[in-house]
Amino acid sequence: MLKLYKEKERDLVILNLTDPQLDNNEWNTDAGQILCYTVEELIHRTNPDLITVTGDLAWQSQMESYDKFGQLMEKCGVPWTFVLGNHDNEGGADHSREICNIVSRHGGCLFEQGDAEMGCGNFVILTEEDGKPAVGLIFMDSHIAHFYDVDGVEYERDDGLNEAQLRWYREQVEALEKLGCHHSAVFMHIPVPEFMTAYNEALAVPADALTIEKSYDPDSWNEPYKDSFGIRLENNNIVGPDDGFFDLICELGHTKALICGHEHINCAVIKYKGVSLVFGLKAGRGCYWRPEMNGGTVITANAEGIKEIRHEFVEATHFW
Ligand SMILES: [Fe+2]
């Protein structure tokens, strides 16, 4: 278990970035400038204790880009960590490990590969204040995703978490409890299917009528989801095997926020069955994006739990 010491009398501030996903050449274009500017601006605004990156750091064959991303993180001068995304994992297990090595050697990175049976990068960071545990941060590898077509509709099937990961998660929660840590957040790339259920249940207006601005109006949401915000412009029809992870989270009652990425034009945050389901706001324009949905997600926490989750939108239109 890795440790991160939090300042006294100040909530822990986590800045989550997701899906930067540049290729080797884009670093020298406006795409690279947008990403660097976005990260710089977010750090300036939020003064984070930790930066988390929820996957798709680059494209699996673009090793130079992984190194450049690591350099960018090192330059920030803030402890940071990451999970792998489906694109990072597309080259197979050895390749994923190589990517982790290239990225994590950059200064300030808190990362463990974990047991290879579970993939690459399953680990826990325990935050502490004054020798006492605060919030536990659990990082999990959600592996790859496959796309297939059923009657003209494209479906996405992810591999889900494997049984070893579910056992490991239960053990980690029990270990955290024993240490006196009663709250955790989980970070992984591919959302669980309950994100879709939650959004459909929560939304009180037609999906195509919702804008980012309107999403901050409680009238846009049904009871008891009035504190939801963010929009979901993409629906990947996630039909991954029911690995039971969300049910396990509910059963154990320890994890209060599940932070994911993967869907670039989704930024909905909905508290569902006591767990905040968070689509992280995408950083930069890598792969595809919506300029109005650029930035990062801020999670503040202390020993009493997760205090606040919010998006920080960064306008970067002056680069083109
Ligand atoms: Fe992805």
Boltz pocket constraint, residues with backbone or C-beta under 6 A from the ligand:
constraints:
  - pocket:
      binder: B
      contacts: [[A, 56], [A, 85], [A, 86], [A, 87], [A, 189], [A, 261], [A, 262], [A, 263]]
      max_distance: 6.0
